[in-house]
Amino acid sequence: MKDGTLKECPFCGGKAKLSNRLVVDGTQVKTVYHIYCTKCLATIAEYDTEFGALAAWNQRISADK
């Protein structure tokens, strides 16, 4: 993830897309980020940083346990 690339969807192998939106939090306006699959629409929670969203999406649990 060093270069900020997104892994494929862990559920269907579809293409992932980074999205952001503005949120009003009291008197502050902030940008939040989330990632979703363009094929099956799987998504993750919103994060305060682009890096946080990328890290969460790209995290995988190893099958070797």
Secondary structure as GFF3:
##gff-version 3
##sequence-region A 1 65
A	DSSP	beta_strand	16	25	.	.	.	ID=ss1
A	DSSP	beta_strand	28	37	.	.	.	ID=ss2
A	DSSP	alpha_helix	50	58	.	.	.	ID=ss3
###
